[in-house]
Amino acid sequence: AAVIAGVRSIEHGTYLSEKTLKLMKKMGTFLVPTFSTVVDLTQPGGDYDNPVLMIRGQHMLPSLENTVKMAYNMGIKIVTGADTGYGPNSTTRVGMEITNFVSLGMEPMDAIRSATIIGAELLGISDRTGTIKAGKEADLVLVTQNPLIDIRTIQDVVFVMSNGQIGVNRLPFEKE
């Protein structure tokens, strides 16, 4: 019903049917699976660390894996989403989401685009951000190695710039 009504995105989507995914493709509806949040549910010591939630997460994860794979193979625009709070794992959640997408069969550049330009498209701000281009906001993340070779390096962030302002600087260079 939500897709037919014209919603812009579906969050989570754990139990989406193939029929609904086909409709999402037709309508141009984005999917924000918040995959890393469900993975975190299954982990002892994660942000949730609750036995009941672990059981729930273990039940949800295979279905969500299938949903993400089907959506990607259908060409549905998938966006990274951290979904929740500010627990100890929240600062790495987007990087984990990208890494998880690749483990599900997404090409590394497609997974990176899910956190950049596709997310900006969903939010209606791709004219301002989402790509590196003169005149756009300087929103940058630097990592130590090429994530197209090893996507896990996307989690080793050494520099963050948001709208031209440095937020994190762990570069091994002398600061002025």
N, C-alpha and C positions, 0 to 999 in steps of 0.2 A: 504494500500500500504506500509506503514512504517513497519508494522509487517512482511509482506511478504518479504520486503527488508532486514529484519534481525536486526532492531533496538533492542538495549538491554532493553530499557524501554520506557513506555509511561507516560508522565507527564500530570496531570490533568485528562484526560479521562472522562470528565463529561458526554458526550453523547455516550459512547461506546455501541455498540450493543452486544447482546449475541453471535452473530456470530463472531464478532471481539474478544471478550473475549475467546471464544473457541479456536480461532487461536492463541491468546497470550499464552494460556495454552500449546498448542501443540508446539509452538516455544520456550517456556521458557522465554517469555517476561515479565519483571517486570512491576508493576503498581505503580506509585508514584502519588496518587490522590491530594496531597496538600489540603486535606479536611479542615484543620483548617483555611486555607486562605479563602476558600469560606464561611465558617461559619463567619469569621471576616467581610467579605463583607456585611453580613446581619445585623451586629450589629451597632446601633448608637454609636458613640464615639470610634469605632474600629480604626485600623490603616488607614482605607480608608475613613470612615466617609463622604460619598458622597451619596446623595439621589439617583442618577442615578445608582451608583454601588450597592447600597442596593437593588434596584429593580432587577438588574441583578443577584445578589447573591441569592435572594429569588427564582428566576426562576431556577437557576442552582442547588441549594442545593438538592432538591428531586431527581433529575436525578443522581447526584453524589452519594447520599446515596445508590441508587439502584445499581449503578455501583460497588461500594465498596462491598456491600453485595454479589452480584453475583460473583465477582472476588474471594472473600474469600471462598465462598461455592464451587467454582470450583477448589480451591487449587492454584490459581495464587499467586505468591510471591508479597506481598504488602509492600512498603517501606514508612516510614514517610518522609514528605518533607515540609519544611517551605516556600519555593518558593520565598518569597519576603523580602525586606528591613529590616530596623532597626527601625521601629516604636516602640511605647511603649509596644505593645503586642508581639513583635517578640521574646523576650527572653523566653516566655512561650509557643511558638507555637508548639514545638515538644511534650511537655507534654500534651498540648491540643489535638494534633493529636492522641496520644496514647489513651487518655481518650475517644475521639470521636470514635475511632475504636472499643473500647469495647462497647460503647453505640449502635453501629451498629451490635453487635452480635459476635464480635471477642473475642476469649478467651484472658484473660489478658496476659498470657505468649506469645501468638502469637503477640499481639500488642506490647509488649516490644521487642520481636525479630525483629519486623518491623523497629525498631529504632536502632538495634544493628547488629546482625549477618546478617540479610537479606540485610540491607543497605550496609554492608561491602562486601557481595557477589556481589551486583549490581556494586559496584565500583571496584571490582577486588582486594580488599585488605583484604579479610578474612583470609589470612595467617598471617597478621600483627595485626589485630584488629577485634572487633566485639564480642569477647568472652573473658572471663577472663581465661588466661592460661599462664603458665610459658613460657617465651620467646616472648610473644606478648607485644605490646605497652600497657602500663598501662593507659587505657582510662576508667575512672570510674565516675559514678554519684551515690551519696548516697542520699537517701530520709529518712524521719523520721519514716515511718511505712512501713509495707509490702504492696506493690502495688498489690499483687495477691489477697489480701483480699479487699482492696479498691483502685481501680486504680487511683482515684483522687489524692492520695498521691504522685503520680509520678510527680506532679507539685510543690511539696514542697521540692525542691532540697536544700540540706545543704552543699554539698561538690562536687566539680568537679575536676577531675584530667585528664589531657590530656598528653599522652606520658610521664607519670611519673612526670609531673609538676603540682603543685596545682594551679588551677585557681580561685576557689571559696572555701572558708572555713568558714562556719557558724556553725561549730560543737560547741556544748556547753562545750567544754573542753578547758583547759588552753593551749595556744599555746606556744611552746618552742622558 
